[in-house]
Amino acid sequence: YPRLCAHRGAGKLAPENTLTAMRVGHAHGYRMVEFDVKLSADNVSFLLHDATLDRTTSGRGRADALPWRELARLDAGGWHSAKYAGEMLPTLAAIARWARAHDVRCNIEIKPTPGRERETGAAVALDAAALWRTAEVPPLLSSFSEIALEAAREAVPALPRALLLDKLGDDWPGRLARLECVALDTQHEALAADVVRRVHAGGWRVACNTSDDAARVDELRRMGVDTII
């Protein structure tokens, strides 16, 4: 995977978690994108960060309360700016087609609506395995939900996984080992050179999010952080 990964497609430059955001990030030179995926009421994997539709779409209420045919009619760009009004929510399948056509690597954050952790983890892993079936480099599955990651591991053991942690604590090595992860992904503020060395010594890679400060990004590079979101 590339060293730099665009957060939700293009950071704040375009409406997050949309196909347009992926294109904007790509136009700025990024060859890896991070985005959030959850399930619709009829189990379609689609991109959205929040548990509700209110912040980034013209819809209201739980994100998993509507079937895909209704979610597909929502405006997912007007909240950002008039320029992007009418932008649609994308399915994971649409992003996969675009990413593979443009040789862009993907970090799929499994972002279950509360109460649907296990089914979301399994479904997203199965969808990703099918969509990237012949890809040279598979997508990385990441999540704050250990239940979702466990379900993803059980559904498709071959797909690489990363555990997302806001705070490291003392038990992260055991948690990474239990979930058979390839990487630790944490807040960049939690990282120092000795932490990166310890993660690498355990055989894992290190990812972090989300630094927008050039000096801090350079510092993270010097530490040996593998992927900076």
C-alpha distance (Angstrom), angle and dihedral (degrees) to the residues before:
residue distance angle dihedral
Y1 . . .
P2 3.83 . .
R3 3.79 119.7 .
L4 3.83 93.5 -118.6
C5 3.80 124.2 53.4
A6 3.82 125.2 -174.4
H7 3.82 113.5 -123.7
R8 3.82 112.9 -121.8
G9 3.79 87.9 -16.3
A10 3.79 103.7 -62.4
G11 3.77 108.4 9.2
K12 3.82 107.8 -126.1
L13 3.81 96.5 -25.7
A14 3.82 93.9 90.8
P15 3.82 136.6 12.0
E16 3.78 105.5 -64.8
N17 3.79 122.2 -111.4
T18 3.81 95.2 15.4
L19 3.78 130.6 120.4
T20 3.80 88.3 -115.7
A21 3.80 89.4 57.3
M22 3.81 90.4 54.1
R23 3.81 89.8 51.1
V24 3.80 92.6 48.7
G25 3.81 91.5 49.7
H26 3.79 89.8 48.8
A27 3.81 90.9 49.9
H28 3.81 88.2 55.3
G29 3.79 90.7 56.4
Y30 3.79 102.8 -95.3
R31 3.78 116.5 143.1
M32 3.80 96.2 -176.8
V33 3.79 128.8 53.1
E34 3.80 133.6 -167.4
F35 3.79 120.7 -150.8
D36 3.81 141.5 161.6
V37 3.80 124.7 -112.7
K38 3.79 131.8 -168.3
L39 3.82 138.0 157.0
S40 3.78 131.1 -92.0
A41 3.81 121.1 -138.6
D42 3.81 88.6 -90.1
N43 3.81 93.5 46.5
V44 3.79 101.0 -102.2
S45 3.82 112.4 151.3
F46 3.81 108.4 -126.3
L47 3.79 138.9 161.3
L48 3.80 121.9 -95.6
H49 3.78 133.4 124.5
D50 3.79 105.3 -154.8
A51 3.79 129.4 65.8
T52 3.81 87.5 -125.5
L53 3.79 133.3 48.1
D54 3.80 97.0 -131.9
R55 3.81 104.2 93.2
T56 3.80 102.4 47.6
T57 3.82 106.4 21.0
S58 3.78 141.0 45.9
G59 3.82 88.6 -109.8
R60 3.77 131.3 91.8
G61 3.79 135.3 -143.1
R62 3.77 134.7 18.9
A63 3.77 115.4 -1.5
D64 3.80 92.3 -136.0
A65 3.80 95.8 50.1
L66 3.81 95.6 84.8
P67 3.81 130.8 63.6
W68 3.77 117.5 -119.5
R69 3.82 94.5 -103.1
E70 3.83 88.3 63.9
L71 3.79 96.1 40.3
A72 3.81 88.9 52.6
R73 3.83 90.0 62.4
L74 3.81 94.8 57.6
D75 3.79 124.9 104.8
A76 3.81 107.3 -119.3
G77 3.81 96.8 173.5
G78 3.80 109.8 46.6
W79 3.82 92.7 79.0
H80 3.82 88.4 63.5
S81 3.80 100.4 46.8
A82 3.80 141.9 -41.4
K83 3.80 88.8 -101.8
Y84 3.80 90.5 69.4
A85 3.81 100.0 37.9
G86 3.78 110.9 139.5
E87 3.80 95.8 27.9
M88 3.81 109.2 149.0
L89 3.76 131.2 -132.4
P90 3.82 105.8 -105.8
T91 3.77 128.4 -135.7
L92 3.79 119.5 -127.7
A93 3.81 86.3 -113.6
A94 3.81 91.7 59.3
I95 3.79 92.1 50.3
A96 3.80 91.4 47.4
R97 3.80 91.7 53.5
W98 3.80 91.7 49.7
A99 3.81 95.2 43.6
R100 3.78 94.3 49.1
A101 3.80 92.3 46.4
H102 3.83 90.4 53.5
D103 3.83 98.2 37.2
V104 3.80 92.3 -116.6
R105 3.82 119.8 155.9
C106 3.79 119.2 -133.9
N107 3.79 136.5 -142.7
I108 3.80 104.7 -164.5
E109 3.77 110.4 -160.5
I110 3.79 107.8 -156.9
K111 3.80 101.8 -139.3
P112 3.82 107.6 179.8
T113 3.76 122.3 -164.1
P114 3.84 103.0 -116.2
G115 3.79 111.1 -81.8
R116 3.81 95.0 25.3
E117 3.80 99.5 75.7
R118 3.79 99.8 121.6
E119 3.78 98.3 42.4
T120 3.80 91.8 44.9
G121 3.79 93.2 50.5
A122 3.79 92.4 50.6
A123 3.80 95.7 42.3
V124 3.81 95.6 48.1
A125 3.80 91.3 47.8
L126 3.80 92.2 50.0
D127 3.80 91.8 47.0
A128 3.81 92.3 47.5
A129 3.80 91.7 49.4
A130 3.80 91.0 53.1
L131 3.82 96.2 42.7
W132 3.81 94.3 48.0
R133 3.81 94.6 34.2
T134 3.82 96.0 129.3
A135 3.81 97.7 27.7
E136 3.78 118.6 127.6
V137 3.83 91.0 -138.6
P138 3.82 118.7 33.7
P139 3.79 122.8 -142.7
L140 3.80 119.1 -96.2
L141 3.80 113.5 -118.8
S142 3.80 114.1 -147.6
S143 3.78 134.1 172.4
F144 3.79 145.4 162.2
S145 3.81 86.0 -139.6
E146 3.78 111.9 86.6
I147 3.81 88.5 -170.4
A148 3.81 89.9 58.1
L149 3.80 92.7 45.9
E150 3.79 91.1 48.5
A151 3.80 90.2 52.0
A152 3.81 90.5 47.8
R153 3.80 90.1 51.8
E154 3.78 91.9 50.3
A155 3.81 92.6 47.2
V156 3.81 98.5 44.4
P157 3.82 112.4 6.9
A158 3.81 93.1 178.4
L159 3.80 96.2 64.9
P160 3.82 112.7 94.1
R161 3.80 117.0 -114.6
A162 3.81 137.0 -159.5
L163 3.79 126.8 -164.6
L164 3.80 114.9 -135.5
L165 3.80 115.7 -144.8
D166 3.80 128.5 177.9
K167 3.80 90.2 -162.1
L168 3.78 125.7 21.9
G169 3.79 103.2 -144.2
D170 3.80 117.7 173.6
D171 3.80 101.2 -73.1
W172 3.80 101.7 63.7
P173 3.86 95.3 106.7
G174 3.80 91.8 57.1
R175 3.79 92.5 45.9
L176 3.81 92.7 50.0
A177 3.79 90.8 47.8
R178 3.80 94.0 48.1
L179 3.80 92.1 52.5
E180 3.83 91.9 41.7
C181 3.78 91.1 -126.7
V182 3.79 125.5 177.0
A183 3.81 94.5 -153.0
L184 3.77 147.6 25.8
D185 3.81 114.7 -135.4
T186 3.79 115.9 -167.1
Q187 3.80 142.6 151.6
H188 3.79 110.4 -70.2
E189 3.81 90.4 -125.9
A190 3.82 88.9 65.7
L191 3.80 92.9 59.4
A192 3.77 130.0 93.8
A193 3.79 130.2 159.3
D194 3.81 93.7 -96.1
V195 3.82 91.7 51.8
V196 3.80 91.8 50.8
R197 3.81 90.3 49.3
R198 3.80 90.8 50.7
V199 3.81 93.1 50.0
H200 3.80 91.3 48.4
A201 3.80 90.9 47.1
G202 3.80 88.0 57.2
G203 3.79 90.3 56.2
W204 3.81 97.2 -105.2
R205 3.78 132.6 120.0
V206 3.80 123.2 -125.6
A207 3.81 126.1 -127.3
C208 3.78 127.0 172.3
N209 3.78 141.8 -174.3
T210 2.96 146.2 -115.2
S211 3.78 121.2 -8.6
D212 3.80 119.0 149.9
D213 3.81 94.5 172.5
A214 3.81 113.4 103.4
A215 3.80 94.4 -149.8
R216 3.80 91.7 51.3
V217 3.80 91.3 47.4
D218 3.81 89.3 53.7
E219 3.80 89.4 49.5
L220 3.81 90.8 50.9
R221 3.80 89.7 50.3
R222 3.81 90.8 52.9
M223 3.80 89.9 50.1
G224 3.78 88.6 58.0
V225 3.82 98.6 -112.1
D226 3.80 105.1 171.1
T227 3.82 100.3 -150.5
I228 3.79 125.2 21.0
I229 3.79 113.9 -165.8
